[in-house]
Each structure stands twice: as C-alpha cells, then as structure tokens.
C-alpha cells in the first residue's frame, strides 16, 4: 500500500459555549500542509454555515445547539465527511437539524463539487435524478410536491463505493421522513465519472 493511501489522522475539535456543544473534525499530519489547511478551513466554514442556518430558522430564545460529524470515507487519499447540527428553542414544535458535507483529495486539498465528480459535459444531473426517481418509487418515499430533479450542486458524500445524494429536511419530503439518502453505486455511474476524480479512485480494484 502506498503511503498516500493510508487514512488521514483526524482530530476532534470542539466549539463550546453556553447551551452549545459542537464537535467537528480537523485533519492532522498531512504531507501537504497547504492541503491540510485548505480542507480544515473548508470544514470549519461548513460548521459555521450550519450554525448560521440555525440562527436563521430558530425563534428568539434560549436555543440549545449540538453538532457532530461522521466520517464516510478516509482511504486512498479521499476524505468525505458529513457534519450535523441540531438546534431546539423552547416553544418551537420540534428541533431542526441541518447537514453539510465535504469531499476532498488529501494530497492536493482539492474540494469536489458534485459536478466535478463527472466528466465535463456529461448529463450527470439527469442520470442521478432518474436513479433517485426510481428509488423513490421502489422505496415508497413520500414527497412534498413530487420529485423532478437534483440541483447541479446537490449535497452529497461518498461511502462504500457509492455516491450518496441527500436532501435537507423539508427539501423534498415531509419532516417525519428525516433526511432522504440515495446511494448510487459508482459502477452504475462509471460511464460518466471523472477519471481523475474521487469516484474513479474508489472504484478501482
């Protein structure tokens, strides 16, 4: 195994304030220090973005906030993580959770948008949307207004040789459904994946 395929070292950092505890990851000891800084900055900015999103939807009051994370991929030089933020202000009917995610190349520090996982000009939006429509039907997932298409920059993470597309609460489904997650095998996407991107790296035997 090449050294650059070893998992990255992940440290847990904490934002601790009254009624607020947020855990988030930071990478350490990467060979490319600039890459380490870039990825860690992007993670922190995502954490702050989730906090601001909560501040936008919470009613004024004594808001309690908790943040956590889940590493989905940490192999072959690819790091993919999901960040979660839950907040509740008394008097609201229920708490609210937002998710954010980052997928990066730990050698270069490149952060990948959904579009960049695929070949330029490929109709990835249509391919993924058709797959999700099929899954919604097969899994009997209730939607709010029917599902037509993902956004070009739809939220995603990579796990277990699959691209997982997800939607925020209320984005396409009622609250009680939770976060709709749609795993799509990298092998199904093979004709359109970027040969230099993370999906190609993880699908190689």
N, C-alpha and C positions, 0 to 999 in steps of 0.2 A: 504493500500500500504506500502510495506517495504521501509524503508529509503533509502536503496541502489538502489531502483528503481526510485528515483527522478532524474530528469535531472541534469546533471553536470552544474555547473556555468562556463560560457565561457566568457573570456575577449578578447577584440580585441587588438592586438599589431600592431605596425607599423614600417616598415623599410622605412626611408625617406632619400633620397639622391637627388642630382640634377637630374631631369628627371625621378626619380624613386619613386613610392609610392606603397608599398606592405602591404596589411592588412592580418594578419593571426591570428588564434585563439590560445589561451592558456587556459587550464583548471585551475580552482582555487577551493580551499576548499575541495578537495577530502579527504576522511577518511584515505586513504592510500597515504601518502606523497611521497613514493618512486614511486608508480604507477603514480602519478601526474607528477613527474619529468621525468619518462621514456616516457610517452605519449607526454609531451610537447617537450622533446628533439627530439622525432621522427617527430613531426610536423615541428619543426624548421629545422631539417635536410632535410625534404622533400621540404620545401620552398627554402632552399639553393640549393638543387639539381635542382630545376626548373630554378633558376637564372643561374646556370652553363650550363644547357641545352641551354638556350637562348644565352649565350655568345658563345657557340659552333656554333650556326647557323646564328647569326647576322653578317652582314658585318661590318667592322670598320666604326665608325662614331658616330653621336650624338643619341645614342639609347634611346628611351623612353620606360619605363617599368612600368606596372601596375599589381598588384597582388590582388586577392580577394579570398574569401572562401565561401562555402555553407555547412551548417551542414545538413546532410541527416538523421541521427538517433542520438537521445540523450534521450534514455529511457531504462528502465530495465537493467541499468548498461552497456549498449552498446553505444559506441560513434563512429560514422562514418562521416567523413568529406572529402569534395573534395576541393582541392586547385588549383587555376588557376593562370597562369602567361602569360600575353600578352606583347609582345615587338614589336617595329617597329623602324627600322633605315631608315631615308630618303634615297631614291634611290632604296630601295627594292620594288618589285612589290606589296607586301602586308605584313601586320604584321603576326606574328606567335604566336600561343597560345599552351601551354603545360598544361596538367592536372596531378595532383598527388593525391593520396588518402590514408587515414589511417583509419583502423577499429580496435578498441581496447576495452578491458574489463576494465572499470574504477575502479573495485575493485582490480584487480591484476596487471594492467598495461600491460597485455599481448597484443601484436600486432599480428593480424592474417594475415598470408599469405592466398592466395586463397586455397591452398592445405589443410591448417589446418581447413578450414570450413567443411571438409568432412571426412568421416570415412577412416582410413588408408587402403590403398589398393583398394579403390573404384575408378572406372574409371571416375572420375569427368570431366576430360578433354574431353572425348568422349561425355558424357551426355550433357555438356554445349555446345560443338561445334555443335552437332546435332540440339540442340534447336536454336542456332544462325543461322545455315544454313536455317532452316525453316523460321525464322523471316526475313532473308534477302530476301527470295523468296516472302513471303507474303507481305512485305512492299516495294518490288521493289527497294531495296537499291543497287545502282551501286557500284561494287567493282573494284579494280585496276587489280588484277590477279586472281579473284575468291577467295573464302574463303575455307580453308581446316580445320584449327584447331586453337584454342586459344593456347597461351603459358601456361605452367603449373603455372607460376606466373603472369598471365594476370591481368591487372589493374581492380579493381572493387570497388564498395561501396555497402552499404546496405541501402535501403529506403523502407518504407511502405510494410513490409513483402515481400520484393523482393530482390533478389541478382541482382545487375545491373553490367553487364560486359561492359566495354567501351574500345575504341581503340583511340590512339592518331591520330592527323591529318596525313593523308598520310599512316597510318599503313595498312589499308585495303581498304580505299575509297579515291576518289578524294577530294581535298581540299574543294570544294564548298559544299560537303555533311556536313561538320562540324564534330563534334565528334559522331561517331556511338555508340549509347547506346542500350543495350539489356537487358531489365528487365525480370527476370525469377522468378516466384512465388516460395516462399520457400516450398509451398505444393507440387509442381512438383518435387522438389529435395529431399523431405522427406526421401525416402529410403536410400539415401547415406549421409545425413548430419551428422556431428559430434554431438552426443547427448549432449556434454558439450560445444559446440561452440555457437557463436552468432546467427546463423540461427535457431538453436533449441530454444534458449531463446526467440527469437522474434516471433516464430511460435506458441509458447504455448499460449493457451487461458487463 
